[in-house]
Amino acid sequence: MNTLSKQEKHKQCLREIIATLVVVSICCVWHILTAFLLNGSGMYFLGMPAWFSVSVFGTIVIALIGVRFLLAKVFVDFDYDEEEAEAAEGGDDHVN
């Protein structure tokens, strides 16, 4: 587990949030575009209309790849509450 300063933790949290939103956006764009572009094509895949199969199963595949990327390259293991726990332990000296 990494030890980060409060600013580093904040920056890391923002980095993780933005990267996750990018993956979600890519999934959303894929899902909507393939559904609309393949709708009415008359093609079938896996016994279902192509727009449904490609849109839904493609989104699942993209999401899994995105999560794997996020875990490997973006997310960092750190204890966010570490400073708060230390402050609570040492802060009992001046109780009113």
C-alpha positions as CSV (number, residue, x, y, z in Angstrom):
1,M,0.0,0.0,0.0
2,N,1.4,3.4,-1.0
3,T,1.9,6.3,1.4
4,L,0.7,9.5,-0.2
5,S,0.4,13.1,1.1
6,K,-3.1,14.6,1.3
7,Q,-2.5,16.6,-1.9
8,E,-1.3,13.4,-3.7
9,K,-4.3,11.5,-2.5
10,H,-6.6,14.2,-3.8
11,K,-4.8,14.3,-7.2
12,Q,-5.0,10.5,-7.4
13,C,-8.7,10.4,-6.6
14,L,-9.3,13.0,-9.3
15,R,-7.2,11.0,-11.8
16,E,-9.2,7.8,-11.0
17,I,-12.5,9.6,-11.3
18,I,-11.6,11.2,-14.7
19,A,-10.2,7.9,-16.1
20,T,-13.4,6.0,-15.0
21,L,-15.6,8.7,-16.6
22,V,-13.6,8.3,-19.8
23,V,-14.1,4.5,-19.8
24,V,-17.9,5.0,-19.1
25,S,-18.1,7.6,-21.9
26,I,-16.5,5.2,-24.4
27,C,-18.9,2.4,-23.4
28,C,-21.8,4.8,-23.7
29,V,-20.8,6.1,-27.1
30,W,-20.2,2.5,-28.4
31,H,-23.6,1.4,-27.1
32,I,-25.5,4.3,-28.6
33,L,-23.7,4.4,-31.9
34,T,-23.8,0.7,-32.7
35,A,-27.5,0.5,-31.7
36,F,-28.5,3.4,-34.0
37,L,-26.1,2.5,-36.9
38,L,-27.1,-1.2,-37.0
39,N,-30.8,-0.7,-36.3
40,G,-32.9,-1.6,-39.4
41,S,-30.0,-3.3,-41.1
42,G,-31.9,-6.7,-41.1
43,M,-28.7,-8.5,-40.0
44,Y,-28.8,-11.0,-37.2
45,F,-26.0,-12.2,-34.8
46,L,-26.4,-14.9,-32.2
47,G,-30.1,-15.2,-33.2
48,M,-30.8,-11.6,-32.2
49,P,-30.8,-8.4,-34.2
50,A,-27.3,-7.2,-34.9
51,W,-27.8,-3.8,-33.3
52,F,-28.7,-5.5,-30.0
53,S,-25.9,-8.1,-30.1
54,V,-23.1,-5.8,-31.1
55,S,-24.3,-3.0,-28.9
56,V,-24.8,-5.0,-25.7
57,F,-22.0,-7.6,-26.0
58,G,-19.6,-5.0,-27.4
59,T,-20.2,-2.7,-24.4
60,I,-19.5,-5.6,-22.0
61,V,-16.2,-6.4,-23.7
62,I,-15.2,-2.7,-23.8
63,A,-16.1,-2.3,-20.1
64,L,-14.0,-5.3,-19.1
65,I,-11.0,-4.1,-21.1
66,G,-11.5,-0.6,-19.6
67,V,-11.6,-1.9,-16.1
68,R,-8.5,-4.0,-16.6
69,F,-6.7,-1.0,-18.0
70,L,-7.9,1.2,-15.1
71,L,-6.7,-1.4,-12.5
72,A,-3.3,-1.9,-14.2
73,K,-2.5,1.7,-15.2
74,V,-4.6,4.2,-13.2
75,F,-5.7,3.0,-9.8
76,V,-3.3,3.1,-6.9
77,D,-3.7,1.2,-3.7
78,F,-3.5,3.7,-0.8
79,D,-5.3,4.2,2.6
80,Y,-7.4,7.3,2.2
81,D,-8.3,7.4,5.9
82,E,-4.8,7.0,7.2
83,E,-4.3,10.7,8.1
84,E,-7.7,10.9,9.8
85,A,-6.9,7.8,11.9
86,E,-3.6,9.3,13.0
87,A,-5.1,12.6,13.8
88,A,-7.8,10.9,15.9
89,E,-5.3,8.9,17.9
90,G,-3.0,11.9,18.6
91,G,-5.7,14.5,18.8
92,D,-7.2,13.3,22.2
93,D,-4.6,15.3,24.2
94,H,-6.6,18.5,24.4
95,V,-10.1,17.4,25.1
96,N,-12.4,20.1,26.6
